[in-house]
Structures are given as structure tokens and as C-alpha cells.
Amino acid sequence: MPKQKIEFTNANGSRLAGLLETPDGDAKPARYALFAHCFTCGKDIAAASRIARALAAQGIAVLRFDFTGLGSSDGDFANSNFSSNVQDLLAAADWLRREHTAPQLLIGHSLGGAAVLAAAARIDEAEAICTIAAPATADHVRHLFQDAESEIQTAGRARVKIGLRAFSIEKQLLDDLDTHATTEHIARLRRALLIFHSPVDKIVPVDEAAKIYQAAKHPKSFVSLDKADHLLSNARDAEYVATTIGAWASRYIREQPDSDESVAAAPEVAANEVLITEGDHKFRRGLHTASHHLTADEPASVGGGNAGPTPYDLLLMSLGACTSMTLRLYANRNKIPLEDVKVWLTHERIHADDCAECENKTGQIERITRRIRLRGPLDDQQIARLIRIADRCPVHRTLESAPIITTRADEESGQSLRQGDRR
């Protein structure tokens, strides 16, 4: 599989070295994964390279890189910690986002698994997460330093042998691990999760996998790596993990259409109009404005190709985008220190008698739930004002006003397609 050596900088300006493994052929990869290696390991450890190679063979490009102070990356390992590992992951995701496509799949081995669980909340595009022999919390690795902990606490630093190498461990690392000792972030993932662990792992006991599984919400899955060691040193174990990840991830990560191809083949559309075309004779559809071109589809579970958001996804995206824009405009005009806004939306059909805020208590109704996260030094009054303003976004008002929709046949209906009119 083709490999590309890449470099990017982290939040501290240090240069980090990575490898991007891509599928064979000239086609642009449609799906990208980000791989985090184990504690004190590196991107070239056998398990990482084998898993990346096998996933690339399945059409998933994989970026693996050396954390700060390890392998070919710059920086001092002694000055790094778990929090800096998470920051390195975010920097790697940013590089993929800029240069290719943001990672839809996060994979972490050992402490790298704990790192992807911690970083996932800040990589919005990640739809699926896999952990391999991972501890539930980062502070699990403290046992590696227990014989030297007294010296570290007293002197501030000690040399500790981990595996076949010695590393300088500073007190700041232990202090940082203390801040990552709960599983609350796992309960808030809201992403598909696949957990691999061996019942005979001597480095990270399988009980850690049970903690991850118990903390996570569905969809979640556990795969037992019978007889495998912690580092997956047997090539067959690594290849089995990659094969399983590829099959499992196909349910959750979508192939991204090539935007350049979409634009090149796009039909002309009048201003202030939207055109919907057939992409296939199932559910795939082209969505076109005068200057933008998207794809809609349905999941494979109902006969679609999962090539784009569903119509209801697009409806929620429209409401969410309008909400976010309205909040930003209001905050800017009124000098409210809003640093960032995220909007989550869900759509469901519920029985009317289950809806506390609804007047009609018979039959089924449509309900859209909107959850807004406002970041910044905001007081309670400012937050309340912004939440009220959310209901004033134009799309919200359109949905609430029961708009009149008229439908008529286009003048050319009933004619056979001519060559060149296929789109």
C-alpha cells in the first residue's frame, strides 16, 4: 500500500512525524482513520503498521504518527503527558481535515485507546471509535512507575525502565494522570464504539475493557482477542483486528463523494432555486444550487448506499445551521463573549401522550430536539437570552408556521431523456 511521510506541528509548535497509508490505485480515499499508538511506543510498532496496512487494503486511509518526544517527532518525552497526547491527536486530525478529509474513525492501542476516547469529543467528524487493549482511564499507567513514584514525588523526576527502554518521568506526568481518572467522558461519547481486548493481557487486564463497556452507551461492541498478547505481536491477531474494524466501521462511516467530480458534472441551476437529481435508481440523489453540490442517500439497512445524509438529516442540518448563524449574529451585535457554539439535533416520532409540552394528546407527533452548547465566559442571563434567540432563527419560524407547499408537473414531464440530460 502507498505510504506518504508527512509532518505537522502540534499546539506547542513541535514538529510531529507521521505516515499516511492509503489504498492502492489512483482513486482518492473516501474514508480516513487516525491511529494512536501505545504508551512509549511509536507509529512503526508492528501492530500499528499491520493494522494500517490491512485497513488501507479495505479502502480506509490511515494516519499514524509519533507522539511528542517519541520516534521521529520533535520534543522532549519527559515534558509530555496524557493531555499533550490528546492535543497531538487533535493536531493530527486538523492536518487530515486541511489536507484530505477529517478522520471518521479513531483507533487507539493501549494508552492510545484512552487518548482517542478523550479526544473524540473534540473531533466532530469522528463517527466511530475503536480501542485495542486500552485502559478505561489514563491513570492506569501509574503502575508502571510505582517503584519510582517516591523518587518522582521527592526529586521531581526519575529514570524508569518501560519495556526495554529507560525514560525520564517527571512529576507533572503523574499530576496530569490524576486529572484523567474517571470514565465520565466515555458515557458522553455518543459515537459507535468497538472494544478489543485479550483475556490474557498481562499489561492491561481485561477488566479495563469491562469498565469501558459499562461506561459507554450503545451502539457498543466487545471482541475478545483470545490468546493475543498486549502488543498483538502475532501478525494474525493484528490482521484479525483490522478485518473486524473494516467490517464493523462500514455501518458507521460514510464514503465521501469527490467534490471536484461533483462540481464538474453538476447541472446549471438558477439563482434562488434548488435542483434534485437522481444519482441511482434507489435513494442516492444530487442536491444542487447555483454554486453548491451535495449528495443525499439512505442507509444500507433500508436499501440505500449511505453516500450522504438522509433527507431528515438535511432538514436537521438546515435548522441547526440557521440556529448557529442566528446565535452568532446576535452575539456579535450585542457584544456577548460567545467563543463557540455547537448545535445537536434529533428527530423522532412519539406518541402525543409522551410529550409533556404538547397540547394535542392523541396519535403520534413529530418532535425535533435541539441541544445547544455555548462556550465562553457567559453569565446565566446571557445564556438564557441566547437560548431564547435560538427560537427566532428563520428556518425555525418556517417550520413552525406550517408553510403552504404547492406541487406541479414540469413542462418537460413525460419526455424521454436525451443524451446529455442524464443528470
N, C-alpha and C positions, 0 to 999 in steps of 0.2 A: 504494500500500500504506500502511496506517496506520503512523504514526510516533509514538513516545512519547518525549519528553525525560525522561531520568532522571538522578539524581545518586546517588553513593555515595562513601564515604570509603575511602582506602587504609590500609595498616598504619601510616602516619605521621600519619593524621588529616587528610590533604589531601582536599579535595573534587574528585572527578573527574566530568566531564560525559560523558554518553553518549546514544545514540539506540537505541531498541529498535524494529526494523522487524518488523511482524507481518503474517501473511496477511490478506486481505480476509475479511469475514464475521464472524459472531458466535461461531463455534466457537473454543474455546481451542486455541492451537497445541499440537501434540503433541510437536514436536521443536524443540530450541533449539541455536543455534550462537553461538560467541563469535569475533569478528573482531579481529585485532591489526594495526594499520596499520604502514606503513613508517617508517624512522628519520627523525625531524624532520617527518614528515607530520602527518596528523590524521584523525579519523574521517570528515571530509567530503571527503576526496580522492575524485576521480571513480571510481577503481577500486573503492574500498570501498563507496561508495553504490550503484553499479551492481550489484555482486555481491550486496549485501544485499537490494536490491530484487528482483532476479531469484530469489534463493533464497526470499524470502517468497512470491513467486508460486507456488513449488513446495511451499509448506506448511511451510517451515522458518523460524522466527523467528530473527532475527539481532541480537545486541547488538554495537555498535561504540562505542568510546569514545576520548577523547583521553588519552594517557599524561600523567603529571605534567609540568606546565610547558608543555604544548602545547595549541593550540586554546582551548577554553573551560574547561579544567581548571586548578585552582589549582596552586601550587608553582613552583619555580624550575628550569627545564630544566638549568641549569648544575650543580645539585645532584643531578640524576637520573643513572642509569646503567642498564646492561642488567639488573642484579639488581633494581633498583627497577621496571623494566618488567615483569619476571616477577611481582613482588609485586602490581603493579597488575592484571595478568591474574587472579591468584588472588582479588583483591578483587572483580573483576567477576564471576567465577564464583560467589563467595559470594553476591553480590547476586541473581544469577539463581536460585541454589539456594533462597534465602529467599523471594523474591517470586514465582517461577514454577516452573521446573524447571532443574536443573543442566545445563550445556551438554554435549550428547553429541558435538558436532562442534566442533573447534577449527580456525580458519583464520588463517593468518598471511602477510602480504605483506612481502617483503624482510626487514628485521631482525625484523619482527613474526613471520615464519615461524620464525626461530631462537628467538624468545621462546616461541612455543607449543610447540615441541619441548622446551624446557627446563621449561615449566610443566606439561606433560601428566602427568608422574609424580605430581603433587600435585592433580590433578583426576580423581578415581577414576571419575567417571561418563562421562568422555570416551571414546568408543569409536572415534572416527575423527579423523584429523588431516590437514589439507591445508596445504602450503606453496606459495607463489607467488613465484617469483624470489627465493628465500631463500638466504642463505649457510649453509654447513654449521655454522659456528661464529660466535659473535658477534664475535670479534676480527677478522673480515674487514673490518669498517668502519674499522679503524685507517688504511686507506689514504686515507680522506677527510681525515685530519689530518696526513698525513706532512710536508707543507710547514711545518706549525706545531708539529710534535712537539717540536723542540728548545726552542722558547719555552715550550711547555706544561710540559716537564720542568724547565726552569730557573725560570720565573716562577710555575708552578703553575696558570696559566690563559692562554688566548689566544682571540681572536676569530677564528672560522673561517667562511668562506663555504661553505654547503652548498646547492646549487641556487641559488635567487635570494635566499636569506636568510642573514644572519650570526648565528651562535650563539656563546655563550661556552662553551668546552670546558675543563673542569678536569682536572687530573692524576688525580683519583680515578676519572674515567671510564675513562682508559687502564688504570689499575691493575685496575679491575673487569673490563675486557675480557680482560686477561691470565688471569683465572681461568676464562674460558669459551672455551678454545682446543682442546678435544678433542671427539670425537664419541661418547664412551662412553655418554652418556645416550641417544643415538639407538638404539644397539644394545639398550638395555634398555626401549624403549618398550612393547612388547607391545600395540600398537594398530595398526589398519589405517592405512596411510599413502599419501597421494596427493601426488605432486610435480609441480608445473607449472613450466616454465622455457622461456625463449626461447633458441634457439641464437645469436641476435644481440644478446642483452642486453649492453649496454656498461657497466652499473653493477656487476652481479654476474654474472660469467662462468658459463656453463652447466656448467663443471667443478665448481662448488659443488653443483649438483644431483646430479652423479655421486657426489660424496662422501657426500651424504645417503643416496642409494640404496644405495651399497655398505655403509654402516654399519648400515642398517636391516635388520630381519628381515621375512620375509613375514607377512601379506599387504602388499605394497607395489606401487605402480604409478607410472609416469612418463608424463607427457603433454607433448609438445613444442608450445610456443606459437609456431609458425612465423611469423616476421616481426614478432612483437609487440615493443614496447619495454618497458623495465623497469617503467614506471608503468601499463602497459595503457591508454594514453591513447586508443586506439581503442575505442569503445564495444562493437564487435562482439567484441573479444578478451575484455573483461570478462564479457560475456553468455555467451560460449562457456565460460569458466571456470565460471561459476555453473551453467549447464546440466549440465556434466560432473560437477561436485561433487554436484548433486542426484541424478543417476542413480547415481553411484558410492556415495554415502552411504546410499542406500536398502538396500544389502546389509548395512550395519553398525549403523545407528542405528534403534532401535525407537520406534514411536509409543507414547506413554504413555497408558493409558486414563484418562479423567476420574474421579478418585477420588470426587468428590461424587456423580456419577451412579451409580457402582458401589454406594456405600453406600445411596443412595436406593432402588435396585431390589433390594437384597440380601435373600435369604430369611432366615427365622429359623432359627437353629442352636442346638442345646442346648449347654450348657456341657460342656467336655471332649470335644467332638465336632468333626469336620471334615466339611463337605459339599462335594462337587464337582459342578458343574452344567455343562451343555453351553452354550457360547456360540455355536457354529455346528455344522454337520454335517460339519466337518472335524476340526480339532485344538484349536480355542480352547475353553478351559474356565474356569469361575469357581471360585475356591478360597475357601471361606468358613469362618470360625469365628464364634463368638458376637459378636465385635466387630471383626474384620478381614476384608477382602475383596480378593483379588488375582486375577490372570489368568495362566494358563499357555497356551502355544501351541508350535508347532513352526516352524522357519524356512521361508521361502518356497521354498527349494530342495527341500523334501520335501513341499510341498503345503500348508503352514500359512500363517498370516498374520503371523507374527513379532510378535504382540501382547503377548507376555510370555515369561518364561523357560520353557525346556523342563522336563519332569519331572526329568531328570537335573540340570539347573541348580539346581532347587529342592532336590534331595537334597544337592547340594554346599553350597548356601546354608545348609541346616539344620545340616550338620556344621560348617561354618565359623562360623556364628553361635554355636553351642554351644561350640566351641573358644575363640572370643574371649571369651565370657562367663565361661567357666571360668578362663581365664588372668587376667582382670581381678579376679575374686572372690579367687583365690589370692594375687595380688599385693597387693591391698588388705588382706587379712587378715594377711599376713606382712610388711607394710610394705616391699615391694620397690618401688623407684622406677621403676615402669613408666609411661612417659608416654603411649605409644600402641602399639596392636597392630593389624597388618593380617594377614589370612589369605587366601592364594590357594589354590584347589583345582582340580584337573583330574581327569577320569575317562577311562579308556581300557581297551580290551580288548587284551590282549597274549598272545603265546604264552608258555606257562609256562616254557619253557626260556630265555626272555629275562629272567626275573625272578630276580635273584640271591638275594633274601631268601625265596623261596617253596620249600616242601618238595616240593610236587607239581610234577613237571617234564613233565607231559603235557597236551595240549589247550590251551584258552585260559582265561584268568582275568581277573577284573575288578580293576583297580588304581586306587585313588584316591591321588593325590599331593598332599600338603599342604605349603605353604611359608609360614612364619610370619616376619614382620618385627617385631622387638621394639625399640621406641625408648625411650631413657632411659639414664642413667648406670649401666648394668648391668655387673657383672663376669662372667667366664666361668662361674663356679659358679651365679650366679643365672639366666643364660641357659639353662644345662643343666637346672636344676630346672624352669623354665617349660616347656621343650620336653617334658620327661617328663610334666608335668602335663597337657599337651595331650591325651595318650592317655587321660586319665581322664574326659574330658567324657562326659556321659550318652549323647549320640547316638552317639559313637564306640563306647561299650561295647555299645549296642544293635545296631549294625551288625556288630560282631564276634561277637555271641552267637548269630547265626543264629536270629532270633526266629520263633516259630510264627505263621503268618498263616492265619486261618480266613475263609472266604467263604460267604455265604448270600444267597439272594434276599430282598429286602424284601417285606413283606406285600402291598404295592400293585403289585407287578410284574405285567405283563400287562394292566393297565387303560389305557385311552386317556387322554391328557392332558385335563384340564378347563380351562376358561378361568380364568386366574389361577394355574395350575400350570406355566406355560411355563418358568419358570426352574428 
